[in-house]
């Protein structure tokens, strides 16, 4: 999620990362006992059928996030795509893996859900060389072929504005390698309004959309952990960013990111850091303190409480917010919605999604 709550978004990355080559060595069993090709082919056919549907519902899955796998296993039938956070591209173009979980693949295959892993970046060094870009692109294509992925979602952040053209080139390289296999590419992008130019500048919507099948707009963190308290994704801000994006790319290329979380700030008139809460955790915290959240900015929720004499203020999104974004995506004929992240949703979320045509 943008403005970089990295501890929450990438909890398993860092010292535990190993290169893809090392993983393939450790997983030599896969090389000696490949999966039955007819089963993989049947799964790809079912997944392709879901991807062909007009409206996509994508679930991001973060390894080791409490409840993430259980949520996917319980609700896979309501998803077209699962996007697990499994890979990073290093400056030398190698691909590193962390948190890979065969249970996610098994669930996806059982339900015909397309697997489109999330790929993040370690700096921007790889972008500046044709050789490293192609090494990364070809490695990702080989990985997709081996595991039967439908494609990848590239989420490259913390890039300087000067990387705008290089990022677009890399996206074109990856798309070329994947398209040759009949696979697809998504790219996660920042909103264009209400976000510092230094953050959004690398994302050239028009150029990226010429290569990627979908752009996934991360429409949350308008107020973020390190800043002052406020609504995480005000509806007016989200709607304005959708309208701005649609002036640049077709609606059927845009997927709207939907956050399922919030932040808990110490209410002292200063900026964060704030603690991150899931939607269900925020609802439980309010109940534990005997307070009822109130709605602000159309569909965001907030409440105050005190712990040990210290005042706190919480803003979170909740089901009301998710329903409004689903309606916005439907009304503007977007390609779908993407949920950040599985396991954070509150009670009743999946019923709401089904009731509102998600």
C-alpha positions, -999 to 999 in steps of 0.1 A, spaced: 0 0 0 14 33 -10 32 58 13 49 27 24 37 8 54 64 -17 45 64 -36 78 27 -46 72 29 -50 34 61 -71 32 65 -89 66 83 -119 52 108 -102 30 144 -93 39 168 -116 55 147 -146 46 149 -139 9 168 -164 -13 174 -163 -50 151 -183 -73 180 -204 -84 186 -215 -48 149 -223 -44 149 -244 -75 178 -264 -62 162 -269 -28 129 -279 -46 146 -304 -68 117 -327 -62 97 -305 -87 123 -311 -114 122 -349 -109 85 -353 -103 67 -327 -124 30 -322 -119 7 -342 -142 4 -320 -173 -32 -329 -180 -42 -317 -145 -23 -284 -150 -40 -280 -184 -74 -286 -170 -67 -261 -142 -55 -235 -167 -86 -239 -187 -109 -233 -156 -88 -204 -145 -89 -189 -180 -126 -192 -180 -128 -171 -148 -104 -145 -162 -126 -141 -193 -154 -129 -171 -162 -92 -175 -157 -82 -138 -126 -94 -119 -124 -99 -82 -87 -102 -71 -75 -111 -36 -40 -101 -25 -26 -127 -1 4 -119 22 23 -149 36 21 -154 73 -6 -127 76 -31 -141 102 -62 -155 86 -50 -149 50 -49 -185 39 -80 -195 58 -99 -166 41 -88 -177 7 -97 -213 13 -131 -203 26 -140 -179 -2 -120 -189 -32 -152 -194 -51 -158 -157 -51 -124 -148 -65 -113 -147 -101 -76 -142 -92 -54 -147 -61 -23 -126 -60 1 -139 -33 32 -118 -24 59 -143 -33 86 -126 -54 110 -97 -56 133 -86 -84 169 -78 -73 192 -52 -89 210 -78 -109 178 -91 -124 175 -123 -104 142 -132 -89 139 -139 -52 112 -159 -35 98 -158 0 67 -172 16 58 -195 -13 30 -218 0 19 -249 -19 -14 -247 -1 -23 -216 -20 -17 -233 -53 -36 -264 -42 -66 -242 -32 -65 -222 -64 -63 -253 -86 -92 -269 -67 -114 -239 -73 -102 -228 -107 -88 -195 -94 -61 -179 -115 -28 -174 -96 -11 -141 -105 17 -136 -79 27 -101 -68 63 -91 -77 80 -63 -59 113 -46 -64 146 -43 -45 156 -8 -55 157 3 -92 191 -9 -104 176 -37 -126 157 -11 -147 187 6 -160 202 -22 -181 188 -42 -210 206 -73 -198 191 -72 -162 157 -63 -175 156 -93 -198 171 -116 -172 142 -107 -149 116 -109 -176 127 -143 -188 131 -157 -153 95 -146 -145 83 -162 -177 101 -195 -170 86 -194 -134 51 -189 -147 55 -218 -172 68 -241 -145 41 -233 -119 12 -228 -142 6 -191 -132 -18 -171 -153 8 -142 -151 22 -117 -127 13 -84 -110 43 -60 -109 42 -37 -79 74 -15 -82 75 13 -56 99 38 -41 113 46 -76 127 80 -86 107 100 -111 136 96 -135 127 59 -138 94 66 -155 105 54 -190 126 26 -177 97 11 -157 75 13 -188 102 -5 -208 105 -33 -182 68 -38 -182 69 -41 -220 97 -66 -217 78 -88 -191 46 -86 -212 65 -97 -243 79 -128 -224 46 -137 -209 24 -130 -239 44 -155 -259 31 -182 -235 -5 -169 -235 -1 -153 -200 -11 -119 -187 5 -90 -169 -10 -66 -143 8 -35 -129 -1 -19 -95 0 19 -97 -4 49 -74 -34 73 -78 -26 104 -98 -43 129 -75 -36 136 -38 -3 117 -39 31 135 -40 44 137 -75 76 120 -64 55 89 -55 33 87 -86 56 100 -113 71 67 -123 37 54 -132 30 64 -168 -6 51 -171 -8 53 -209 25 36 -215 19 9 -189 -16 1 -202 -2 -5 -237 17 -35 -223 -2 -46 -192 -37 -62 -194 -48 -44 -162 -36 -15 -141 -45 -20 -104 -49 14 -88 -40 14 -51 -67 38 -39 -60 39 -2 -36 55 23 -47 90 16 -40 92 53 -13 68 63 6 54 93 34 80 93 11 110 88 -16 128 108 -49 110 116 -77 110 90 -97 88 66 -77 62 49 -95 64 16 -122 92 14 -148 84 -12 -145 117 -30 -107 112 -34 -111 77 -47 -139 87 -72 -118 117 -84 -88 94 -90 -110 70 -110 -122 98 -131 -87 111 -137 -74 76 -146 -103 71 -171 -91 102 -190 -59 83 -197 -68 46 -201 -99 26 -210 -122 15 -182 -117 -21 -190 -80 -17 -183 -85 -4 -147 -90 -24 -116 -98 -5 -84 -79 -14 -52 -101 -18 -22 -85 -16 13 -98 -37 42 -78 -21 70 -73 11 90 -49 29 115 -49 35 152 -32 68 161 -23 82 195 -45 113 195 -19 139 205 -22 163 176 9 149 160 17 126 131 22 88 135 35 62 134 1 46 138 -6 10 144 -23 -9 115 -56 -26 121 -76 -50 100 -112 -41 94 -123 -69 117 -97 -59 143 -109 -23 143 -145 -34 148 -135 -57 177 -114 -29 193 -144 -5 192 -166 -32 208 -140 -39 235 -140 -2 245 -178 1 243 -178 27 216 -197 29 183 -178 40 151 -193 69 133 -193 74 95 -173 103 80 -165 113 44 -194 93 31 -182 58 40 -151 58 62 -155 49 99 -138 64 130 -139 61 167 -120 73 198 -110 54 229 -85 57 258 -60 31 269 -39 36 300 -50 72 300 -37 78 265 -63 89 239 -65 72 206 -83 78 173 -90 51 148 -100 54 111 -108 23 91 -127 14 59 -150 -15 67 -179 -31 47 -196 2 40 -165 15 22 -160 -17 3 -196 -17 -9 -193 19 -21 -161 11 -41 -177 -20 -56 -206 2 -67 -182 28 -81 -163 2 -101 -196 -12 -115 -210 22 -123 -179 33 -142 -175 -1 -159 -141 -8 -145 -125 -42 -150 -129 -52 -114 -117 -47 -78 -86 -59 -59 -88 -66 -22 -59 -55 0 -57 -80 17 -73 -114 24 -78 -120 61 -84 -84 70 -121 -83 60 -148 -79 87 -177 -102 93 -203 -101 66 -179 -89 39 -183 -119 16 -221 -118 19 -220 -81 10 -198 -88 -20 -222 -115 -33 -252 -93 -26 -238 -64 -46 -226 -84 -76 -189 -88 -68 
